[in-house]
């Protein structure tokens, strides 16, 4: 009778771990390579979607409105 509880708790833990791994690997605020790319957030184009889920924003239609540095 406890097997569904272990399955639900285990899948929640695995899902949380995978989400943390996604944040650590693909979020532009995190920089693992300080020598080759010290500021990865400057290399993003406006059409890059780095959020997990966006409700009302179509990233493919966004235009660049800021200067290059």
Predicted model as a PDB file, atoms N, CA, C, CB and O in Angstrom, pLDDT in the B-factor column:
MODEL        1                                                                  
ATOM      1  N   UNK A   1       0.811  -1.196   0.000  1.00 82.00           N  
ATOM      2  CA  UNK A   1       0.000   0.000   0.000  1.00 82.00           C  
ATOM      3  C   UNK A   1       0.852   1.257   0.000  1.00 82.00           C  
ATOM      4  CB  UNK A   1      -0.921   0.000   1.187  1.00 82.00           C  
ATOM      5  O   UNK A   1       0.327   2.335  -0.278  1.00 82.00           O  
ATOM      6  N   UNK A   2       2.123   1.170   0.294  1.00 91.00           N  
ATOM      7  CA  UNK A   2       2.986   2.344   0.301  1.00 91.00           C  
ATOM      8  C   UNK A   2       3.724   2.553  -1.022  1.00 91.00           C  
ATOM      9  CB  UNK A   2       3.985   2.229   1.421  1.00 91.00           C  
ATOM     10  O   UNK A   2       4.416   3.557  -1.187  1.00 91.00           O  
ATOM     11  N   UNK A   3       3.587   1.631  -1.955  1.00 94.00           N  
ATOM     12  CA  UNK A   3       4.305   1.734  -3.225  1.00 94.00           C  
ATOM     13  C   UNK A   3       3.907   2.992  -4.003  1.00 94.00           C  
ATOM     14  CB  UNK A   3       4.044   0.493  -4.077  1.00 94.00           C  
ATOM     15  O   UNK A   3       4.799   3.667  -4.518  1.00 94.00           O  
ATOM     16  N   UNK A   4       2.604   3.353  -4.121  1.00 94.00           N  
ATOM     17  CA  UNK A   4       2.288   4.605  -4.831  1.00 94.00           C  
ATOM     18  C   UNK A   4       2.891   5.847  -4.174  1.00 94.00           C  
ATOM     19  CB  UNK A   4       0.788   4.773  -4.921  1.00 94.00           C  
ATOM     20  O   UNK A   4       3.280   6.791  -4.862  1.00 94.00           O  
ATOM     21  N   UNK A   5       2.966   5.842  -2.868  1.00 95.00           N  
ATOM     22  CA  UNK A   5       3.574   6.973  -2.165  1.00 95.00           C  
ATOM     23  C   UNK A   5       5.052   7.093  -2.529  1.00 95.00           C  
ATOM     24  CB  UNK A   5       3.411   6.816  -0.638  1.00 95.00           C  
ATOM     25  O   UNK A   5       5.534   8.193  -2.801  1.00 95.00           O  
ATOM     26  N   UNK A   6       5.769   5.978  -2.536  1.00 96.00           N  
ATOM     27  CA  UNK A   6       7.183   6.007  -2.896  1.00 96.00           C  
ATOM     28  C   UNK A   6       7.382   6.405  -4.359  1.00 96.00           C  
ATOM     29  CB  UNK A   6       7.819   4.645  -2.634  1.00 96.00           C  
ATOM     30  O   UNK A   6       8.343   7.100  -4.690  1.00 96.00           O  
ATOM     31  N   UNK A   7       6.480   5.967  -5.227  1.00 96.00           N  
ATOM     32  CA  UNK A   7       6.590   6.326  -6.642  1.00 96.00           C  
ATOM     33  C   UNK A   7       6.368   7.826  -6.827  1.00 96.00           C  
ATOM     34  CB  UNK A   7       5.576   5.524  -7.488  1.00 96.00           C  
ATOM     35  O   UNK A   7       7.114   8.475  -7.560  1.00 96.00           O  
ATOM     36  N   UNK A   8       5.362   8.373  -6.180  1.00 97.00           N  
ATOM     37  CA  UNK A   8       5.065   9.803  -6.322  1.00 97.00           C  
ATOM     38  C   UNK A   8       6.171  10.663  -5.728  1.00 97.00           C  
ATOM     39  CB  UNK A   8       3.731  10.139  -5.654  1.00 97.00           C  
ATOM     40  O   UNK A   8       6.615  11.624  -6.356  1.00 97.00           O  
ATOM     41  N   UNK A   9       6.616  10.330  -4.534  1.00 97.00           N  
ATOM     42  CA  UNK A   9       7.696  11.091  -3.894  1.00 97.00           C  
ATOM     43  C   UNK A   9       8.998  10.953  -4.691  1.00 97.00           C  
ATOM     44  CB  UNK A   9       7.907  10.610  -2.435  1.00 97.00           C  
ATOM     45  O   UNK A   9       9.727  11.930  -4.860  1.00 97.00           O  
ATOM     46  N   UNK A  10       9.287   9.760  -5.174  1.00 97.00           N  
ATOM     47  CA  UNK A  10      10.501   9.547  -5.968  1.00 97.00           C  
ATOM     48  C   UNK A  10      10.475  10.300  -7.281  1.00 97.00           C  
ATOM     49  CB  UNK A  10      10.693   8.077  -6.238  1.00 97.00           C  
ATOM     50  O   UNK A  10      11.478  10.895  -7.673  1.00 97.00           O  
ATOM     51  N   UNK A  11       9.326  10.283  -7.978  1.00 97.00           N  
ATOM     52  CA  UNK A  11       9.251  11.007  -9.242  1.00 97.00           C  
ATOM     53  C   UNK A  11       9.313  12.515  -9.020  1.00 97.00           C  
ATOM     54  CB  UNK A  11       7.970  10.639  -9.988  1.00 97.00           C  
ATOM     55  O   UNK A  11       9.861  13.236  -9.854  1.00 97.00           O  
ATOM     56  N   UNK A  12       8.760  13.004  -7.910  1.00 97.00           N  
ATOM     57  CA  UNK A  12       8.891  14.426  -7.589  1.00 97.00           C  
ATOM     58  C   UNK A  12      10.335  14.807  -7.318  1.00 97.00           C  
ATOM     59  CB  UNK A  12       8.030  14.779  -6.386  1.00 97.00           C  
ATOM     60  O   UNK A  12      10.787  15.866  -7.752  1.00 97.00           O  
ATOM     61  N   UNK A  13      11.062  13.963  -6.611  1.00 97.00           N  
ATOM     62  CA  UNK A  13      12.475  14.228  -6.345  1.00 97.00           C  
ATOM     63  C   UNK A  13      13.318  14.193  -7.608  1.00 97.00           C  
ATOM     64  CB  UNK A  13      13.012  13.227  -5.352  1.00 97.00           C  
ATOM     65  O   UNK A  13      14.206  15.025  -7.795  1.00 97.00           O  
ATOM     66  N   UNK A  14      13.036  13.227  -8.475  1.00 98.00           N  
ATOM     67  CA  UNK A  14      13.773  13.142  -9.742  1.00 98.00           C  
ATOM     68  C   UNK A  14      13.453  14.347 -10.622  1.00 98.00           C  
ATOM     69  CB  UNK A  14      13.431  11.829 -10.487  1.00 98.00           C  
ATOM     70  O   UNK A  14      14.351  14.905 -11.253  1.00 98.00           O  
ATOM     71  N   UNK A  15      12.189  14.753 -10.672  1.00 96.00           N  
ATOM     72  CA  UNK A  15      11.807  15.921 -11.463  1.00 96.00           C  
ATOM     73  C   UNK A  15      12.468  17.192 -10.950  1.00 96.00           C  
ATOM     74  CB  UNK A  15      10.298  16.088 -11.457  1.00 96.00           C  
ATOM     75  O   UNK A  15      12.927  18.017 -11.740  1.00 96.00           O  
ATOM     76  N   UNK A  16      12.519  17.355  -9.623  1.00 96.00           N  
ATOM     77  CA  UNK A  16      13.178  18.530  -9.052  1.00 96.00           C  
ATOM     78  C   UNK A  16      14.672  18.518  -9.366  1.00 96.00           C  
ATOM     79  CB  UNK A  16      12.956  18.586  -7.530  1.00 96.00           C  
ATOM     80  O   UNK A  16      15.251  19.562  -9.667  1.00 96.00           O  
ATOM     81  N   UNK A  17      15.295  17.349  -9.297  1.00 96.00           N  
ATOM     82  CA  UNK A  17      16.716  17.250  -9.629  1.00 96.00           C  
ATOM     83  C   UNK A  17      17.000  17.565 -11.086  1.00 96.00           C  
ATOM     84  CB  UNK A  17      17.223  15.871  -9.307  1.00 96.00           C  
ATOM     85  O   UNK A  17      17.986  18.234 -11.399  1.00 96.00           O  
ATOM     86  N   UNK A  18      16.138  17.086 -11.982  1.00 95.00           N  
ATOM     87  CA  UNK A  18      16.320  17.386 -13.401  1.00 95.00           C  
ATOM     88  C   UNK A  18      16.126  18.867 -13.694  1.00 95.00           C  
ATOM     89  CB  UNK A  18      15.354  16.564 -14.239  1.00 95.00           C  
ATOM     90  O   UNK A  18      16.841  19.436 -14.518  1.00 95.00           O  
ATOM     91  N   UNK A  19      15.169  19.491 -13.028  1.00 90.00           N  
ATOM     92  CA  UNK A  19      14.954  20.922 -13.226  1.00 90.00           C  
ATOM     93  C   UNK A  19      16.149  21.732 -12.716  1.00 90.00           C  
ATOM     94  CB  UNK A  19      13.668  21.370 -12.515  1.00 90.00           C  
ATOM     95  O   UNK A  19      16.558  22.697 -13.362  1.00 90.00           O  
ATOM     96  N   UNK A  20      16.704  21.356 -11.583  1.00 92.00           N  
ATOM     97  CA  UNK A  20      17.898  22.043 -11.089  1.00 92.00           C  
ATOM     98  C   UNK A  20      19.084  21.857 -12.025  1.00 92.00           C  
ATOM     99  CB  UNK A  20      18.256  21.541  -9.697  1.00 92.00           C  
ATOM    100  O   UNK A  20      19.884  22.775 -12.211  1.00 92.00           O  
ATOM    101  N   UNK A  21      19.201  20.659 -12.620  1.00 92.00           N  
ATOM    102  CA  UNK A  21      20.274  20.431 -13.577  1.00 92.00           C  
ATOM    103  C   UNK A  21      20.067  21.290 -14.826  1.00 92.00           C  
ATOM    104  CB  UNK A  21      20.351  18.940 -13.955  1.00 92.00           C  
ATOM    105  O   UNK A  21      21.036  21.814 -15.376  1.00 92.00           O  
ATOM    106  N   UNK A  22      18.831  21.442 -15.280  1.00 86.00           N  
ATOM    107  CA  UNK A  22      18.534  22.292 -16.426  1.00 86.00           C  
ATOM    108  C   UNK A  22      18.880  23.741 -16.121  1.00 86.00           C  
ATOM    109  CB  UNK A  22      17.059  22.169 -16.820  1.00 86.00           C  
ATOM    110  O   UNK A  22      19.445  24.430 -16.970  1.00 86.00           O  
ATOM    111  N   UNK A  23      18.550  24.216 -14.921  1.00 85.00           N  
ATOM    112  CA  UNK A  23      18.894  25.578 -14.542  1.00 85.00           C  
ATOM    113  C   UNK A  23      20.407  25.782 -14.503  1.00 85.00           C  
ATOM    114  CB  UNK A  23      18.284  25.915 -13.188  1.00 85.00           C  
ATOM    115  O   UNK A  23      20.907  26.822 -14.932  1.00 85.00           O  
ATOM    116  N   UNK A  24      21.125  24.803 -13.996  1.00 86.00           N  
ATOM    117  CA  UNK A  24      22.577  24.936 -13.871  1.00 86.00           C  
ATOM    118  C   UNK A  24      23.277  24.878 -15.224  1.00 86.00           C  
ATOM    119  CB  UNK A  24      23.124  23.847 -12.966  1.00 86.00           C  
ATOM    120  O   UNK A  24      24.340  25.477 -15.389  1.00 86.00           O  
ATOM    121  N   UNK A  25      22.703  24.168 -16.194  1.00 83.00           N  
ATOM    122  CA  UNK A  25      23.386  23.993 -17.472  1.00 83.00           C  
ATOM    123  C   UNK A  25      22.972  25.015 -18.535  1.00 83.00           C  
ATOM    124  CB  UNK A  25      23.129  22.609 -17.989  1.00 83.00           C  
ATOM    125  O   UNK A  25      23.812  25.421 -19.339  1.00 83.00           O  
ATOM    126  N   UNK A  26      21.713  25.440 -18.564  1.00 79.00           N  
ATOM    127  CA  UNK A  26      21.221  26.235 -19.687  1.00 79.00           C  
ATOM    128  C   UNK A  26      20.773  27.634 -19.323  1.00 79.00           C  
ATOM    129  CB  UNK A  26      20.100  25.532 -20.327  1.00 79.00           C  
ATOM    130  O   UNK A  26      20.348  28.375 -20.210  1.00 79.00           O  
ATOM    131  N   UNK A  27      20.844  28.027 -18.086  1.00 77.00           N  
ATOM    132  CA  UNK A  27      20.436  29.367 -17.690  1.00 77.00           C  
ATOM    133  C   UNK A  27      21.566  30.346 -18.011  1.00 77.00           C  
ATOM    134  CB  UNK A  27      20.070  29.414 -16.175  1.00 77.00           C  
ATOM    135  O   UNK A  27      22.718  30.072 -17.673  1.00 77.00           O  
ATOM    136  N   UNK A  28      21.270  31.475 -18.654  1.00 72.00           N  
ATOM    137  CA  UNK A  28      22.341  32.410 -19.008  1.00 72.00           C  
ATOM    138  C   UNK A  28      22.927  33.142 -17.799  1.00 72.00           C  
ATOM    139  CB  UNK A  28      21.823  33.422 -20.001  1.00 72.00           C  
ATOM    140  O   UNK A  28      23.959  33.800 -17.932  1.00 72.00           O  
ATOM    141  N   UNK A  29      22.312  33.048 -16.646  1.00 74.00           N  
ATOM    142  CA  UNK A  29      22.861  33.690 -15.449  1.00 74.00           C  
ATOM    143  C   UNK A  29      23.989  32.878 -14.829  1.00 74.00           C  
ATOM    144  CB  UNK A  29      21.766  33.907 -14.422  1.00 74.00           C  
ATOM    145  O   UNK A  29      24.702  33.381 -13.961  1.00 74.00           O  
ATOM    146  N   UNK A  30      24.162  31.640 -15.254  1.00 77.00           N  
ATOM    147  CA  UNK A  30      25.184  30.752 -14.696  1.00 77.00           C  
ATOM    148  C   UNK A  30      26.313  30.633 -15.695  1.00 77.00           C  
ATOM    149  CB  UNK A  30      24.598  29.349 -14.352  1.00 77.00           C  
ATOM    150  O   UNK A  30      26.078  30.335 -16.867  1.00 77.00           O  
ATOM    151  N   UNK A  31      27.528  30.861 -15.249  1.00 76.00           N  
ATOM    152  CA  UNK A  31      28.697  30.755 -16.119  1.00 76.00           C  
ATOM    153  C   UNK A  31      29.672  29.750 -15.525  1.00 76.00           C  
ATOM    154  CB  UNK A  31      29.381  32.137 -16.308  1.00 76.00           C  
ATOM    155  O   UNK A  31      30.248  29.988 -14.464  1.00 76.00           O  
ATOM    156  N   UNK A  32      29.858  28.617 -16.215  1.00 79.00           N  
ATOM    157  CA  UNK A  32      30.793  27.597 -15.756  1.00 79.00           C  
ATOM    158  C   UNK A  32      32.178  27.819 -16.356  1.00 79.00           C  
ATOM    159  CB  UNK A  32      30.278  26.202 -16.115  1.00 79.00           C  
ATOM    160  O   UNK A  32      33.175  27.410 -15.761  1.00 79.00           O  
ATOM    161  N   UNK A  33      32.257  28.450 -17.511  1.00 75.00           N  
ATOM    162  CA  UNK A  33      33.521  28.657 -18.206  1.00 75.00           C  
ATOM    163  C   UNK A  33      33.872  30.141 -18.164  1.00 75.00           C  
ATOM    164  CB  UNK A  33      33.442  28.144 -19.675  1.00 75.00           C  
ATOM    165  O   UNK A  33      33.427  30.912 -19.015  1.00 75.00           O  
ATOM    166  N   UNK A  34      34.662  30.538 -17.185  1.00 74.00           N  
ATOM    167  CA  UNK A  34      34.980  31.954 -16.989  1.00 74.00           C  
ATOM    168  C   UNK A  34      36.008  32.473 -17.996  1.00 74.00           C  
ATOM    169  CB  UNK A  34      35.494  32.173 -15.581  1.00 74.00           C  
ATOM    170  O   UNK A  34      36.086  33.682 -18.215  1.00 74.00           O  
ATOM    171  N   UNK A  35      36.794  31.593 -18.609  1.00 80.00           N  
ATOM    172  CA  UNK A  35      37.844  32.060 -19.519  1.00 80.00           C  
ATOM    173  C   UNK A  35      37.297  32.343 -20.918  1.00 80.00           C  
ATOM    174  CB  UNK A  35      38.967  31.025 -19.602  1.00 80.00           C  
ATOM    175  O   UNK A  35      37.617  33.382 -21.496  1.00 80.00           O  
ATOM    176  N   UNK A  36      36.486  31.451 -21.474  1.00 77.00           N  
ATOM    177  CA  UNK A  36      36.023  31.616 -22.853  1.00 77.00           C  
ATOM    178  C   UNK A  36      34.766  32.471 -22.957  1.00 77.00           C  
ATOM    179  CB  UNK A  36      35.763  30.264 -23.469  1.00 77.00           C  
ATOM    180  O   UNK A  36      34.592  33.184 -23.946  1.00 77.00           O  
ATOM    181  N   UNK A  37      33.888  32.415 -21.961  1.00 72.00           N  
ATOM    182  CA  UNK A  37      32.627  33.148 -22.029  1.00 72.00           C  
ATOM    183  C   UNK A  37      32.277  33.676 -20.638  1.00 72.00           C  
ATOM    184  CB  UNK A  37      31.485  32.242 -22.583  1.00 72.00           C  
ATOM    185  O   UNK A  37      31.426  33.096 -19.963  1.00 72.00           O  
ATOM    186  N   UNK A  38      32.911  34.757 -20.196  1.00 71.00           N  
ATOM    187  CA  UNK A  38      32.672  35.222 -18.829  1.00 71.00           C  
ATOM    188  C   UNK A  38      31.301  35.866 -18.618  1.00 71.00           C  
ATOM    189  CB  UNK A  38      33.733  36.200 -18.449  1.00 71.00           C  
ATOM    190  O   UNK A  38      30.806  35.908 -17.491  1.00 71.00           O  
ATOM    191  N   UNK A  39      30.686  36.366 -19.686  1.00 75.00           N  
ATOM    192  CA  UNK A  39      29.370  37.011 -19.571  1.00 75.00           C  
ATOM    193  C   UNK A  39      28.424  36.420 -20.611  1.00 75.00           C  
ATOM    194  CB  UNK A  39      29.486  38.559 -19.752  1.00 75.00           C  
ATOM    195  O   UNK A  39      28.205  37.037 -21.653  1.00 75.00           O  
ATOM    196  N   UNK A  40      27.856  35.240 -20.356  1.00 72.00           N  
ATOM    197  CA  UNK A  40      27.020  34.587 -21.377  1.00 72.00           C  
ATOM    198  C   UNK A  40      25.704  35.293 -21.629  1.00 72.00           C  
ATOM    199  CB  UNK A  40      26.740  33.174 -20.976  1.00 72.00           C  
ATOM    200  O   UNK A  40      25.095  35.076 -22.677  1.00 72.00           O  
ATOM    201  N   UNK A  41      25.243  36.120 -20.722  1.00 71.00           N  
ATOM    202  CA  UNK A  41      23.972  36.816 -20.917  1.00 71.00           C  
ATOM    203  C   UNK A  41      24.066  37.880 -21.999  1.00 71.00           C  
ATOM    204  CB  UNK A  41      23.516  37.447 -19.616  1.00 71.00           C  
ATOM    205  O   UNK A  41      23.040  38.295 -22.537  1.00 71.00           O  
ATOM    206  N   UNK A  42      25.280  38.336 -22.335  1.00 73.00           N  
ATOM    207  CA  UNK A  42      25.447  39.329 -23.403  1.00 73.00           C  
ATOM    208  C   UNK A  42      25.362  38.706 -24.791  1.00 73.00           C  
ATOM    209  CB  UNK A  42      26.780  40.042 -23.248  1.00 73.00           C  
ATOM    210  O   UNK A  42      25.170  39.426 -25.771  1.00 73.00           O  
ATOM    211  N   UNK A  43      25.498  37.389 -24.898  1.00 73.00           N  
ATOM    212  CA  UNK A  43      25.471  36.727 -26.196  1.00 73.00           C  
ATOM    213  C   UNK A  43      24.084  36.229 -26.573  1.00 73.00           C  
ATOM    214  CB  UNK A  43      26.437  35.578 -26.202  1.00 73.00           C  
ATOM    215  O   UNK A  43      23.933  35.579 -27.607  1.00 73.00           O  
ATOM    216  N   UNK A  44      23.070  36.513 -25.766  1.00 72.00           N  
ATOM    217  CA  UNK A  44      21.714  36.081 -26.076  1.00 72.00           C  
ATOM    218  C   UNK A  44      21.060  37.017 -27.081  1.00 72.00           C  
ATOM    219  CB  UNK A  44      20.875  36.007 -24.804  1.00 72.00           C  
ATOM    220  O   UNK A  44      21.177  38.238 -26.976  1.00 72.00           O  
ATOM    221  N   UNK A  45      20.384  36.445 -28.038  1.00 66.00           N  
ATOM    222  CA  UNK A  45      19.587  37.270 -28.944  1.00 66.00           C  
ATOM    223  C   UNK A  45      18.171  37.364 -28.367  1.00 66.00           C  
ATOM    224  CB  UNK A  45      19.574  36.672 -30.408  1.00 66.00           C  
ATOM    225  O   UNK A  45      17.801  36.550 -27.520  1.00 66.00           O  
ATOM    226  N   UNK A  46      17.385  38.328 -28.805  1.00 64.00           N  
ATOM    227  CA  UNK A  46      16.032  38.461 -28.260  1.00 64.00           C  
ATOM    228  C   UNK A  46      15.135  37.265 -28.574  1.00 64.00           C  
ATOM    229  CB  UNK A  46      15.393  39.717 -28.793  1.00 64.00           C  
ATOM    230  O   UNK A  46      14.123  37.064 -27.901  1.00 64.00           O  
ATOM    231  N   UNK A  47      15.484  36.474 -29.576  1.00 66.00           N  
ATOM    232  CA  UNK A  47      14.643  35.333 -29.927  1.00 66.00           C  
ATOM    233  C   UNK A  47      15.000  34.070 -29.153  1.00 66.00           C  
ATOM    234  CB  UNK A  47      14.746  35.061 -31.402  1.00 66.00           C  
ATOM    235  O   UNK A  47      14.365  33.036 -29.355  1.00 66.00           O  
ATOM    236  N   UNK A  48      15.997  34.123 -28.273  1.00 66.00           N  
ATOM    237  CA  UNK A  48      16.352  32.964 -27.447  1.00 66.00           C  
ATOM    238  C   UNK A  48      15.408  32.855 -26.259  1.00 66.00           C  
ATOM    239  CB  UNK A  48      17.814  33.065 -26.960  1.00 66.00           C  
ATOM    240  O   UNK A  48      15.272  33.797 -25.479  1.00 66.00           O  
ATOM    241  N   UNK A  49      14.761  31.712 -26.125  1.00 63.00           N  
ATOM    242  CA  UNK A  49      13.896  31.494 -24.974  1.00 63.00           C  
ATOM    243  C   UNK A  49      14.690  30.707 -23.940  1.00 63.00           C  
ATOM    244  CB  UNK A  49      12.579  30.743 -25.376  1.00 63.00           C  
ATOM    245  O   UNK A  49      15.046  29.552 -24.172  1.00 63.00           O  
ATOM    246  N   UNK A  50      14.963  31.325 -22.815  1.00 69.00           N  
ATOM    247  CA  UNK A  50      15.666  30.637 -21.750  1.00 69.00           C  
ATOM    248  C   UNK A  50      14.770  30.376 -20.560  1.00 69.00           C  
ATOM    249  CB  UNK A  50      16.865  31.432 -21.322  1.00 69.00           C  
ATOM    250  O   UNK A  50      15.182  29.705 -19.614  1.00 69.00           O  
ATOM    251  N   UNK A  51      13.553  30.890 -20.587  1.00 67.00           N  
ATOM    252  CA  UNK A  51      12.599  30.562 -19.536  1.00 67.00           C  
ATOM    253  C   UNK A  51      12.024  29.183 -19.807  1.00 67.00           C  
ATOM    254  CB  UNK A  51      11.472  31.625 -19.449  1.00 67.00           C  
ATOM    255  O   UNK A  51      11.939  28.755 -20.958  1.00 67.00           O  
ATOM    256  N   UNK A  52      11.629  28.488 -18.750  1.00 68.00           N  
ATOM    257  CA  UNK A  52      11.071  27.154 -18.904  1.00 68.00           C  
ATOM    258  C   UNK A  52       9.714  27.205 -19.597  1.00 68.00           C  
ATOM    259  CB  UNK A  52      10.944  26.472 -17.544  1.00 68.00           C  
ATOM    260  O   UNK A  52       9.419  26.374 -20.457  1.00 68.00           O  
ATOM    261  N   UNK A  53       8.890  28.182 -19.222  1.00 66.00           N  
ATOM    262  CA  UNK A  53       7.541  28.296 -19.775  1.00 66.00           C  
ATOM    263  C   UNK A  53       7.168  29.769 -19.810  1.00 66.00           C  
ATOM    264  CB  UNK A  53       6.505  27.471 -18.937  1.00 66.00           C  
ATOM    265  O   UNK A  53       7.299  30.466 -18.804  1.00 66.00           O  
ATOM    266  N   UNK A  54       6.709  30.247 -20.948  1.00 69.00           N  
ATOM    267  CA  UNK A  54       6.244  31.626 -21.041  1.00 69.00           C  
ATOM    268  C   UNK A  54       4.809  31.614 -21.552  1.00 69.00           C  
ATOM    269  CB  UNK A  54       7.167  32.475 -21.975  1.00 69.00           C  
ATOM    270  O   UNK A  54       4.488  30.902 -22.503  1.00 69.00           O  
ATOM    271  N   UNK A  55       3.963  32.390 -20.928  1.00 73.00           N  
ATOM    272  CA  UNK A  55       2.530  32.322 -21.198  1.00 73.00           C  
ATOM    273  C   UNK A  55       2.155  33.071 -22.465  1.00 73.00           C  
ATOM    274  CB  UNK A  55       1.750  32.877 -20.025  1.00 73.00           C  
ATOM    275  O   UNK A  55       1.554  32.487 -23.367  1.00 73.00           O  
ATOM    276  N   UNK A  56       2.496  34.347 -22.554  1.00 72.00           N  
ATOM    277  CA  UNK A  56       1.993  35.181 -23.643  1.00 72.00           C  
ATOM    278  C   UNK A  56       3.081  35.752 -24.545  1.00 72.00           C  
ATOM    279  CB  UNK A  56       1.194  36.299 -23.078  1.00 72.00           C  
ATOM    280  O   UNK A  56       2.800  36.670 -25.315  1.00 72.00           O  
ATOM    281  N   UNK A  57       4.297  35.253 -24.482  1.00 73.00           N  
ATOM    282  CA  UNK A  57       5.392  35.838 -25.254  1.00 73.00           C  
ATOM    283  C   UNK A  57       5.799  34.877 -26.361  1.00 73.00           C  
ATOM    284  CB  UNK A  57       6.604  36.165 -24.342  1.00 73.00           C  
ATOM    285  O   UNK A  57       6.102  33.712 -26.106  1.00 73.00           O  
ATOM    286  N   UNK A  58       5.804  35.378 -27.597  1.00 74.00           N  
ATOM    287  CA  UNK A  58       6.314  34.612 -28.729  1.00 74.00           C  
ATOM    288  C   UNK A  58       7.731  35.110 -29.010  1.00 74.00           C  
ATOM    289  CB  UNK A  58       5.384  34.759 -30.000  1.00 74.00           C  
ATOM    290  O   UNK A  58       7.913  36.181 -29.588  1.00 74.00           O  
ATOM    291  N   UNK A  59       8.721  34.338 -28.604  1.00 69.00           N  
ATOM    292  CA  UNK A  59      10.110  34.783 -28.681  1.00 69.00           C  
ATOM    293  C   UNK A  59      10.618  34.875 -30.112  1.00 69.00           C  
ATOM    294  CB  UNK A  59      10.991  33.849 -27.893  1.00 69.00           C  
ATOM    295  O   UNK A  59      11.593  35.582 -30.367  1.00 69.00           O  
ATOM    296  N   UNK A  60       9.993  34.189 -31.043  1.00 73.00           N  
ATOM    297  CA  UNK A  60      10.483  34.239 -32.421  1.00 73.00           C  
ATOM    298  C   UNK A  60      10.174  35.582 -33.092  1.00 73.00           C  
ATOM    299  CB  UNK A  60       9.869  33.102 -33.234  1.00 73.00           C  
ATOM    300  O   UNK A  60      10.779  35.893 -34.118  1.00 73.00           O  
ATOM    301  N   UNK A  61       9.265  36.379 -32.555  1.00 73.00           N  
ATOM    302  CA  UNK A  61       8.906  37.661 -33.157  1.00 73.00           C  
ATOM    303  C   UNK A  61       9.592  38.852 -32.500  1.00 73.00           C  
ATOM    304  CB  UNK A  61       7.422  37.849 -33.092  1.00 73.00           C  
ATOM    305  O   UNK A  61       9.384  39.985 -32.935  1.00 73.00           O  
ATOM    306  N   UNK A  62      10.376  38.642 -31.502  1.00 73.00           N  
ATOM    307  CA  UNK A  62      11.006  39.764 -30.800  1.00 73.00           C  
ATOM    308  C   UNK A  62      12.148  40.338 -31.625  1.00 73.00           C  
ATOM    309  CB  UNK A  62      11.521  39.322 -29.418  1.00 73.00           C  
ATOM    310  O   UNK A  62      12.886  39.599 -32.276  1.00 73.00           O  
ATOM    311  N   UNK A  63      12.286  41.641 -31.596  1.00 73.00           N  
ATOM    312  CA  UNK A  63      13.358  42.352 -32.299  1.00 73.00           C  
ATOM    313  C   UNK A  63      14.364  42.885 -31.281  1.00 73.00           C  
ATOM    314  CB  UNK A  63      12.783  43.516 -33.165  1.00 73.00           C  
ATOM    315  O   UNK A  63      14.035  43.089 -30.113  1.00 73.00           O  
ATOM    316  N   UNK A  64      15.578  43.102 -31.738  1.00 71.00           N  
ATOM    317  CA  UNK A  64      16.622  43.618 -30.870  1.00 71.00           C  
ATOM    318  C   UNK A  64      16.469  45.129 -30.738  1.00 71.00           C  
ATOM    319  CB  UNK A  64      18.021  43.252 -31.413  1.00 71.00           C  
ATOM    320  O   UNK A  64      16.414  45.845 -31.738  1.00 71.00           O  
ATOM    321  N   UNK A  65      16.403  45.605 -29.508  1.00 70.00           N  
ATOM    322  CA  UNK A  65      16.214  47.050 -29.273  1.00 70.00           C  
ATOM    323  C   UNK A  65      17.312  47.644 -28.402  1.00 70.00           C  
ATOM    324  CB  UNK A  65      14.861  47.303 -28.622  1.00 70.00           C  
ATOM    325  O   UNK A  65      17.132  48.711 -27.815  1.00 70.00           O  
ATOM    326  N   UNK A  66      18.452  46.957 -28.315  1.00 68.00           N  
ATOM    327  CA  UNK A  66      19.544  47.461 -27.496  1.00 68.00           C  
ATOM    328  C   UNK A  66      20.862  47.359 -28.265  1.00 68.00           C  
ATOM    329  CB  UNK A  66      19.629  46.684 -26.164  1.00 68.00           C  
ATOM    330  O   UNK A  66      20.966  46.559 -29.195  1.00 68.00           O  
ATOM    331  N   UNK A  67      21.844  48.134 -27.905  1.00 71.00           N  
ATOM    332  CA  UNK A  67      23.106  48.140 -28.654  1.00 71.00           C  
ATOM    333  C   UNK A  67      23.980  46.930 -28.318  1.00 71.00           C  
ATOM    334  CB  UNK A  67      23.878  49.426 -28.369  1.00 71.00           C  
ATOM    335  O   UNK A  67      23.816  46.297 -27.276  1.00 71.00           O  
ATOM    336  N   UNK A  68      24.901  46.630 -29.214  1.00 67.00           N  
ATOM    337  CA  UNK A  68      25.906  45.580 -28.974  1.00 67.00           C  
ATOM    338  C   UNK A  68      27.046  46.173 -28.170  1.00 67.00           C  
ATOM    339  CB  UNK A  68      26.435  44.974 -30.318  1.00 67.00           C  
ATOM    340  O   UNK A  68      27.436  47.322 -28.378  1.00 67.00           O  
ATOM    341  N   UNK A  69      27.575  45.386 -27.255  1.00 63.00           N  
ATOM    342  CA  UNK A  69      28.724  45.817 -26.453  1.00 63.00           C  
ATOM    343  C   UNK A  69      29.888  44.895 -26.703  1.00 63.00           C  
ATOM    344  CB  UNK A  69      28.379  45.849 -24.953  1.00 63.00           C  
ATOM    345  O   UNK A  69      30.958  45.081 -26.124  1.00 63.00           O  
TER     346      UNK A  69                                                      
ENDMDL                                                                          
END                                                                             
